[in-house]
Amino acid sequence: MDYAKKIMYQSNYWYNDGLKKAQERDMSGAIIALRQSLQYNRENIAARNLLGLVYYGIGEVAEALVEWIISKNLKPRDNISDSYIRNVQDSANELESINQAIKKYNQCLGYCKQNGEDLATIQLKQVIAAHPTFLKAYQLLALIYIQTNQNTKARQLLLTARKLDVSNTTTLNYLREITRQRGRHGKDVDRKKKKKDDYYLSNNMEAAKEIARQVRLRNISGIIVVDFINLKNKEQKDALTTYMKSLLKEDYVKANVVDFTRLDLMEITRAKKYQSLQQALSYCTQ
């Protein structure tokens, strides 16, 4: 078997693995497998289209559109991605509802950062009602419930989230945290400060993951300044910096964390390359 055939074989192997996992609602596993398939052969149209469907299945509509647009550019004719894109564009009201839900979710991240969990709770319920497959909304609302000791409500949300993606590590970690809290129920241990610091770090890391995704998705370039929740603990600040650097390493464009400024703002630089998502969508609809 020559080198080219080996590459194709590996790409198809990971595609089949991703297909199997997607059929089992193991969306996180499917995403990993399909990305691996595309690492071997970026022109594997079936893998790219399926990756878009997987993203769509967990409420990540923008990510899904990116994969389908790339697929269409690689194969303009006889490509089912054209139908997927058209279906999304034709459902204008639904698409607008999803866009508004995502905007509200991003607002809720800001509310949590400003200790506005009550307002975030109300809005997240609206987000889930408008966008029932939005996995991250379930997780954030569950996290708020966990932090306010409403574990029964948190568990119900996480069980729904697990149906959307059976192997998502965030969902499983939150479920384990609820189990741990039940196990130590009744013990008089004062860990409020540590829990608060850990809560801030957890929120910052969740925000960092979303920021890195949005930067890559929207192809934002230049100097990017991020205002995280202030971390007084240097070890936690270093942990956040290391985590953000690891996320940026996955970017297809060179990006780097410079440092925290004197105002505790994280400064990131990213090279300018390729067209933005907005430009790609405009080209697609012409």
N, C-alpha and C positions, 0 to 999 in steps of 0.2 A: 504494500500500500504506500503510494507516494505521499509527500508532505501535504499537498492540497487536499487529498482524499481524507487524510487523518484529521485535518482541520474541520472539514465538512462533517465527518463522523462525530467528532466531539461536540460540534454545535448542535447537531440533530439529537445527540444523546441528552444534552442538557435541556433542549426544547421538550423532549418527551418526558423528562423528569418534571419540568415545570408544568406541563399539561396535566400530568397525574396529580401533582400537588394542588393545582387550581381546582380540579374536579373534586378534591377532598376538602376544599375551602381552606387549605393551608396556603394563604395568600403570601405571607412573609417568605415561606419556603419557595413558593412559585416565583416570586420576584428575584430571589437570589439565583435560582436555577436559570431563569430566562436571561438575566443579565450576564450570567456566565456563558450562555449560548451565544449572546451577541458579542461577547469578548472574542470568541473564536471566529464568528462570522457576522459582522455588523449588518450584512445584507440578507440575513435570514428573516425574510418577510413574515413568515408564520410566527416566529418567536417574537418579533417586534409587535405584531398585531395582538398576539395573546397577552403580552406584557401590558399593552394599553387596556385590554379588557380587564385584566387583574386590577390595575390601578382604578379603573372605573368602578369595579366591584367593591372597593373600600372607600369610595367617595372622592378619590383624587382625580377629578375630571380634567384639570389642567395638565397633570402628568400624562393622563391617557391621550389627550389631544396631541401632546408633544410627540409621543411615540407613533401615533397614526399619521401625523404630518410628515415625520421623517420617513416612514414607510412609503407614503404616497410619493415623496420626492425621489426615493430610490426606485420605485416601480410605479410610474404614472398610470399605466393601463392595467385593466383586469386585476384590480387590487381591492379587496373587501374593506380596506381602511377608508376608502372613499365613501362607502356606505355608512361606516361608523361616524365619520366626521359630519356627513350630511344629516344623519339622524340627530346628532347633538345640535347642529345649527338650526334645524327645522323646529326643534322643541324650544322655541325662543323663551316662552314663559317659564318653562322648567329650568332652562339654563340660567335665566335671570334670578330665579329663586335660589339656585345652587350658589351663584356668585354672591348673592346677598348673605347667604348662610356662612360662606367662607369668610366674608368681611366681618361678620358678627363674631365668628370664632376668633379671628385675629384681634378684635377689640377685647374679647374676653381674656386673652393672654395679657393684654395691657391692664385690665381691671385687676387681675390676680397679682400683677406686679405692684399695683398701688394699694394692695390689701382690700380690694373691692370684690371679695368673693361672693357676697350676696347678690350684687348686680350681675356678676358673671354667671351665677347659678340660674337666674331668671332667663338670661339671654341664651345660655347654652341649651336650655329646654326648648326654646324657640328654634334654635339651630337644628336640633335633632328632629323636631317635628317637620321642618322644611326639607331636611336632607337626611333621611333615615339611614343611609349607608355610610355616613361620615364617621369613620372609626375614631378619629382623633377627638371629635366632640364628646363621644361617650367616655373616652379615657380621661379627658380633662375634667368633666363633670364628676366622674367617679373619684378622681384625685381630690377634688374639693370636698366631697362627702367624706372621704377617708380622713382628711385633715380636720374635719369638724365632727369626727366620731359618729358619723351616720353610715355605719358599715353595711347595714341591710340594704339601703338605697344604692350604695356603691357597688355592692355585689350583684344586684339586679342589672345594673348598667353594664358591668364587666361581663356577665354571662351573655348578654346580647352582643357585646363587642366580640366575644370569643366565637360566636356563631359567624360573624363576618370574616374573622381570620383566626383559625384555631391555634396557631402557633406564634402569634404576635407576642414578643417578649415583654413589651410594656404592659399589656393586659395581664399576662401570667404573673409578672412581678407584683402588680397591684393586688391580684387575688391572693398571692402568697403573703403580702403584707397584712391583708385582712385576717388571714388565718393566724399569723403571728400575733396580731393584736388580740384576737380572741384567746389565744393560748396564755397570754400574760395578763388577762383581765383580772382586776382586783389587786394587782401588785401596786403598792404605793411608791412609784419611782418617778422622781422629778427629772424629766428629760425635755422640758418644754423648750429651752433655749436651743439644745442640739437639734430637736425636731424642726424648730423654726429655720435654723441654718440649713439643715438638710432639705427642707421644703423649698427654700429659696434656690439652693443649688439645683435641685431636681427641676424646678420650673425654668431656671436659666438654661439647663441642658436641653430641656424640651424645646425651649424657644430657639436655642442655637441650632438644633436639628432642622427646625422649620425655616430659620433664616438662611442656612446653607442651601436648603432645597429651593427656596424662592430665588436666591441669588443665581443659582444654576439654571433654574427654570426660566427666569426672566432675562437671563444673560446680563446681569447688572455688572458694570465694570467701573474702574477707577478707585477712589478712596471711599470706603464704606464705614460709617460710624454706627456702632450698636450700643444702645443704652440698656444694659441688663439691670436686674435688681442688684443693688449694692451688696457686695460680699465683704465683710470685715475680716474674715478669716483668710489669711494669705494662702494657706494650703488649698482652700476651696477655690480661690481665684486662679491659682495655678492649675487646678484640676479642670476648671472651665476652659482655660486657655488651651490646655493640652487636648481637651475634647474637641474644641472648635478646629484646631489644627488637623486633627484626625478626620473630621468631616470634610474639610477643604481639600484634603489629599485625594478624595474621591471625585473632585471636580475635574472635568475635562479641560478646563482652562486654568492656567497657573494663578493660584490665590494664596495669600499668606496673612497670618495674624501678626501685626506689627507689635502692639502692646496695649496696655491700658493707659489712657491719658491721665493727667492730674485730676480730671473731673470724673474718673472711673468709667470712661467710655472706651469700649473696645474698638480699636482701629484695624481695619482689614483693607488690604489692597488686592485688586483682581485685574488681570490683563484684559484688554478688549479684543474679542475674537468672535466671529460668526454673527449672524443676525439675531435680533431679539425675538421672543415669542410673538409679540405684537406684529412684527414685520412678517414673520412666517405665516401667521393667521391671515394677514391682509393679502399676502401672495396667494394663499390657498383659496380664498373666496373670490378672486378675480375671474 
